[in-house]
Structures are given as structure tokens and as C-alpha cells.
Amino acid sequence: MNTDLIKAHLNLNAVLVNLEDLVVLDAEMAALSKGWNLSVQFIVRKGPSAYIQFENGTCTVRRGRCKKPSVILYFFSPAHLVKMFDGKAQPVLLKGFTKLGFLMKDFPKLTARMEHYLKPTPELLADKNYLAVNTRFTITTAAFAIRELGLVEPVARMIASHIHKGVTLIKVLPNGPSAMLKFDNGTIEAEKGDFEKPMSAMLFRNLKVANDILNQKLDAFTAIATGDLRPRGQIGMIDSVSLLLDRIPLYLG
């Protein structure tokens, strides 16, 4: 099993997705990216590809190739990409030399801010606004990481193959944030947002409960006993999703 390949999939297609909400939820980042109209393509040799599209104040992150990227960042291997996310390597710039100012000054501010929200401390989590953003990012990362694990991680693929066709909703009550996982014959798709009639659901009492459980600070069985975590629908499906959630910390620390 290629651990670097799995980490590359998670970093590109689960972690970077949070940029979409960052430019909405963080006023400073919204102002910074407001005038950006360009796309950044990531290409990993023998690994995943993804791109980020900035347009009129919005950000979209997608798997695969962009038709006409403004910038192309190339990586010699999944390990090369992982090292970049760890701050230990730089990509090869294949296209976008006129965007060097953006790549060296502006874009790093955005990714550093995302990292700020993804790496909480007890002091930061004491702030309600930070807690809300961190929990949203944690749910999004978890859902999209499960999708990627189902593609490339053998244990996750085996677990997914036994899950009934249908939707599992992961949601903080009463109004979110939320994300959904769509299972179909061993395949998994992830989306942000709510779903009216899921086959199963993991409903968290509030933001703190969701944050504690997803960051393994609170045992799920204890939370169920106290009513802080409310499983609904197909319990077997929820058990399988819980097993998939447990795989994430093996690759994202």
C-alpha cells in the first residue's frame, strides 16, 4: 500500500476543498481573493490531479484537469506533493510564470489561513467563530477524505463494498454545517450540504460535540448514550461510516 499516494489524494481532494468556504467565511480572505480570476492546476505523476478555480470572489475545487489553467504545478511523485503540504518541497511551475507574484505572495496567505483553521488549539477553539469554521472544515474534510479512501485505500474499499446503496448525512443540529456521503455498489461520492431523506444520519447535538467526536476527544458510544450523538436510519451503515472515519487519522494528522 502506497501511503504517500493515499496522502496525496487526501491533501488534494479533501483538504483543499475547504478553500471554497474559506473565501466566504473569512472576511480577510474574501477581500484578498475578490479580484482573482484564474485557475491553478495540480498534476502529480502517477498520482491524482485537481484544480482550484477562482472567479469573481468564488472558489471551486475539483478533481481532474482544468481545460485552460492559468497555472500548472507539477509534482514528480505523490511523495513530492506530500512534502509540499508539509512545507518541505516546492512544485515545478510548468505554466504561469506571469503569475509568480500571486504564487509567492497572495496564494500562500490563503493556504496559511486554511491551515490556521485546520490546526486548532484549545485556546483557538474557545472562540465561537473559530469553533464554527473549524468544525465545518473538519466535517468537509472527513466526508471528502472518506470518498478518496474509498478509491485508493484497500481497507476502506472493502468496508465500502458492504455498504447499502443510499446516503449518509453528517450534520450538526439544528442548521449544520453538514455533508453527505452517497454510496452505490462500492463507490462513494461526497457533497457539502444537507439531504432531506437520507438512509442514515449522524446528528450531533451542537458544534462542540461534533468537534470533539470528529477529533477523537469524545467517544462516540458515550455520546450516543448521553444523546449528544444521535444515529438515525440504517445503523449498520452508520457503523461502516464510523469505521471509515477511523481510517482518516492514519493519513491526516
Sequence and secondary structure as in RCSB ss.txt:
>XXXX:A:sequence
MNTDLIKAHLNLNAVLVNLEDLVVLDAEMAALSKGWNLSVQFIVRKGPSAYIQFENGTCTVRRGRCKKPSVILYF
FSPAHLVKMFDGKAQPVLLKGFTKLGFLMKDFPKLTARMEHYLKPTPELLADKNYLAVNTRFTITTAAFAIRELG
LVEPVARMIASHIHKGVTLIKVLPNGPSAMLKFDNGTIEAEKGDFEKPMSAMLFRNLKVANDILNQKLDAFTAIA
TGDLRPRGQIGMIDSVSLLLDRIPLYLG
>XXXX:A:secstr
  HHHHHHHHIIIIIGGGHHHHHHH HHHHHHHTT EEEEEEEETTS EEEEEEETTEEEEEES  SS SEEEEE
SSHHHHHHHHTTS   EEEE GGGHHIIIIIHHHHHHHHHHHHS  HHHHTSHHHHHHHHHHHHHHHHHHHHHHH
HH HHHHHHHHTS SEEEEEEETTT  EEEEEEETTEEEEEES  SS SEEEEESSHHHHHHHHTTSS HHHHHH
HTSEEEEE HHHHHHHHHHHHHGGGT  
